[in-house]
Amino acid sequence: MKRDYDMVILRDGDGWYVGTVPALPGCNTQARSLEELNVRMREAIGAFLDAPEPTECVGVQRIAVTSCGNP
């Protein structure tokens, strides 16, 4: 069965592309190119869906972080 998922793509300061699938919490990957990101994300989604037990969301928590070197 074919399923379609939305992938959110960000690029970090080092040029890495980071993809995450909001519909599948915890399903994410990264790559140096968009083409590689698509391949890796298909693999990540497959592994996520084939996991023996689904991941259970236990909550959302806000965490405060002070950046090193920035007062």
ABEGO torsion letter per residue (X at the ends): XBBBBBBBBBBBAAGBBBBBBAABBGBBBBBABAAAAAAAAAAAAAAAAABABBBBBAEBBBBBBBBBGBX
